[in-house]
Amino acid sequence: MRGALQALYRACGALAGAALVLMLTMITLNIAGGVFGFFIRGLDAYAGYLMAAASFLALAYTLKAGEHIRVTLLLQRLPVGLHRGVEITCLALAAAITGYFAWHSVDMVYISWRIGDVSQATDQTPLWIPQSLMAFGVVVLFVAFVEETIDEIMGRRKAPPKTDEPAHIE
Amino acid sequence: MDFFATAFLLVALFGLLGMGLWIGLSLTAVAWLGMELFTTRPVGQLMVNKIWESGSSWTLTALPLFIWMGEILFRSKLSEDMFRGLSPWMALLPGRLLHTNIIGCTIFAAISGSSAATCATIGKITIPELRGRGYPEFMTVGTLAGAGTLGLLIPPSIIMIVYGVTAEVSIGQLFIGGVVPGILLAGLFSGYVMVWAVLNPSRVPAENIRMRLLDKIRAGRHLLPAVGLILCVLGSIYAGIATATESAAFGALGALILSWLQGSLNRASFVDALMGATRLSCMIALILAGASFLTLSMGFTGLPRHIAEWIGGLGLSPWMLIAALMVFYIILGCFLDGISMVVLTMAVFLPTVEKAGLDLIWFGIFIVLVTEMAQITPPVGFNLFVLQGMTGHQITFIARAAVPLFLLMVVAVALITLFPELVTFLPQQMIVRR
């Protein structure tokens, strides 16, 4: 079970990476089209969908890598018992919020599919297709938070790997 | 607008952030509270529609591409090349190789969108080199901490993309607006090093490499790849050939080609860079998702409009308003990272800024400058963390070494307030493509 979940997170991360490569391809094709005078319909819209796919599919994978940021200034200074209580509260809240987000994302896909909503741009893609990638990513994040919460309560949650990657955003 | 409701939202926000709930999720939770309190509309539906719309936009695609570009270059030999190209020239200035920190960061900032990456990429070469030659640590670390922050101000810049998307202003114009202030700040930093060197001549190690002019020029060729990339990215935006997204694509492709030519591109480094970029942009995307929902929610609560009216009613002079905002951001920056700071405050302050008659491009540059200050102020300052990891010094030592550079940034804010044209002149000249 746990191994399967790990594999799921990693697979979603790999898909997100692939989406980034595809996105670069779309944008490059779009530029090349302008230079060499050909036009492929909807490339900019596809790039946007891939952007969303990359962002949302990678959510759980990024969480597991410990790279979603939070303010740990106060948390670090708490005594051990209290620290654990606050950590469980944080995780449970996070699971609740992402659960809500996941529920409505799936609902959005369902509505788009039922009313046959299509993109207003030139691509005219049925929106439920790209939206379902986002919904899937958010559902997986919700699962990851539930897993983390249970692990923390059972006292077997591993601290995320300490990255010495200097590549932080700022 | 109910006073208690406002107070409740603020307490909830700082409570959630403070207890360590992930920043993007804290924003989402507070936005949800605001919506539930102030509207009867279907909150969940509005939320996902807004997040989908802002998360799948063409403009936003510049973000992962610039991040990816930085990740590729971080793993290439570009910084070694730059050091070889720069050092014979910098040795001529008072303060000698300390300037490789500043000029190196300035050049790298023009191909990388992040300050910690700039700091780390340049530092991994200059720290051992300067140490080996006997430069005082205090100056090496200080200049690196300060100049590293130029990664934010000198385009391309991740935080400017975030600001541009949040405040709905042209990212291209923001980028170009950051050029002159960035060079100005680099000049101030270099001036500081020169003054220090003149006052403490005994502490500057002698440089024993004697090179003929011809050799120096030949060494300078190592700078060409970096310069080529800068021309690709910034030149294309300024000339109006490319949007921010297109220039980001040029940049990422250029970085891939460059590291391939250098021989540092292989399967492992490609996957490393790609996955690093995926995680980093995902992290920012989660914050942006929460922020877009918060902006929507704040629109329903009317809170930003009330704050704008309240501050407008105080009758502050522009100088006072800017000084107050600077202090506010510096304090906020002690606890939050720059991107969260920008999205959080823009959701609330945008009407105030507009009402005060401040140019949104100018304000973007201002916000980036104060975020730079936050990078080197403890307890939370990303550049301090990076340098701590690289040098092994205490964070307090690094922060002390960075104090003079912090003060120079305050000078820079004063200068752009006094002469707003420093920011606004170039963007007004350019041809904007959206």
Interface residues (C-beta under 8 A of the other chain):
Chain A: G13 A16 G17 L20 V21 M23 L24 I27 T28 N30 I31 D44 A45 A47 G48 Y49 L50 M51 A52 A54 S55 F56 A58 L59 Y61 T62 A65 E67 H68 I69 R70 V71 T72 L73 L74 L75 V86 E87 T89 C90 L93 A94 I97 T98 Y100 F101 W103 H104 S105 D107 M108 P130 Q131 M134 D164 E165 P166 A167 H168 I169 E170
Chain B: L16 L17 G18 M19 G20 L21 W22 I23 G24 L25 T28 A29 W32 G44 Q45 M47 V48 N49 I51 W52 G55 S56 S57 W58 L60 T61 P64 L65 I67 W68 G70 E71 F74 S114 S115 A116 A117 C119 A120 T121 L152 I158 I159 A242 T245 E246 A248 A249 F250 A252 L253 V271 L274 M275 G276 A277 T278 R279 L280 S281 C282 M283 I284 A285 L286 I287 A289 F335 L336 D337 G338 I339 S340 T371 Q375 P379 V380 F382 N383 V386 G389 M390
